[in-house]
Amino acid sequence: MPGPAPRAASTRQVRAQHVLFMQAVELDITRVDSIRRVAAELIERFPALNVLVNNAGIMPFDDASAAIDDTVAQAIIDTNLLGPVRMTSALIGHLKRQPRAVVLHNTSVLAYVPLAGNAVYSATKAALHAYALSQRFMLRKTSVRVQEIAPPWVDTDLIHQNGDPRAMPPRDFIEQTMRELASDREEVTVEAVRPLRDNPGAGKHAFFNAFNEQLEADPIPVA
Ligand SMILES: NC(=O)c1ccc[n+]([C@@H]2O[C@H](COP(=O)([O-])OP(=O)(O)OC[C@H]3O[C@@H](n4cnc5c(N)ncnc54)[C@H](OP(=O)(O)O)[C@@H]3O)[C@@H](O)[C@H]2O)c1
């Protein structure tokens, strides 16, 4: 599981590369003190800040048919669900004072069709989707819009980047997603996984079983 050491290194890397208009602040989304400190620093340094992208996530495998390691379950919930809730909460007052603002949540297509071998991860993404719906409703008369990206399997290091042909290359994913985001859609899903997003009510269990049997027969590769 990623820890503070690589995070500090990537923060240093962004700073060292002097990427135009890009600055890095180190945040541990699982820690309330870190969220408060970073939110206060951001508001002070960037008073026109009007976009929050809740992107951090971890995806350890689990086994819901057996005892689940509590530390791992807690880390998944803290990172994927409480992290975005706390981060939004720390910035929402500031965002509402901006003429236009956006909160963007990164969920997953697994919010709609859970991957059985990542039961807690899938549950956190379903919960984040539900939270985004409620938040959008509650903010509908303010200047803050809430958008959700529900990515498919993208070939990143979330599990193990290895060029698996079933995973979408990051470049293609970014290209399609940025196009959709520009359309102001509330929810952005790439074309290839719309059937998973539209996983129908009455047919849900058969669809879910078929999806999981397929991935059990040909699992996601790990490092
Ligand atoms: N790749 C996919 O197939 C896929 C599919 C659906 C949804 N998603 C979602 O997309 C988002 C980005 O994932 P990715 O695919 O780009 O994977 P990734 O390369 O592993 O990126 C995950 C990011 O989350 C950060 N992070 C993890 N724990 C954190 C913490 N406690 N505090 C602050 N940052 C933390 C990581 O920072 P460090 O490197 O510093 O730890 C890293 O930047 C996640 O929410 C993931 O669930 C991905």
The ligand as an ORCA input file, in Angstrom:
! r2SCAN-3c Opt
* xyz 0 1
  N      -6.874      2.648    -12.746
  C      -8.094      2.170    -12.767
  O      -8.382      1.120    -13.375
  C      -9.204      2.917    -12.063
  C     -10.519      2.529    -12.336
  C     -11.551      3.175    -11.683
  C     -11.280      4.181    -10.771
  N      -9.984      4.530    -10.530
  C      -9.754      5.573     -9.529
  O      -8.918      6.575    -10.053
  C      -8.214      7.219     -8.981
  C      -6.753      7.362     -9.369
  O      -6.188      6.061     -9.468
  P      -5.034      5.673    -10.519
  O      -5.586      4.641    -11.404
  O      -4.438      6.894    -11.117
  O      -4.024      4.909     -9.555
  P      -2.616      5.352     -8.954
  O      -1.677      5.652    -10.047
  O      -2.272      4.301     -7.949
  O      -2.974      6.719     -8.232
  C      -3.564      6.755     -6.956
  C      -3.246      8.099     -6.353
  O      -3.837      8.174     -5.054
  C      -2.877      8.745     -4.173
  N      -3.092      8.331     -2.792
  C      -3.246      7.075     -2.302
  N      -3.397      7.122     -0.955
  C      -3.338      8.438     -0.616
  C      -3.400      9.136      0.623
  N      -3.574      8.498      1.796
  N      -3.280     10.486      0.611
  C      -3.093     11.155     -0.551
  N      -3.000     10.546     -1.759
  C      -3.122      9.207     -1.774
  C      -1.561      8.212     -4.694
  O      -0.502      9.010     -4.211
  P       0.898      8.303     -3.798
  O       1.446      7.723     -5.066
  O       1.682      9.425     -3.251
  O       0.535      7.247     -2.796
  C      -1.735      8.335     -6.188
  O      -1.431      9.632     -6.627
  C      -8.484      6.370     -7.735
  O      -9.480      6.963     -6.950
  C      -8.998      5.064     -8.317
  O      -9.858      4.367     -7.421
  C      -8.949      3.946    -11.162
*
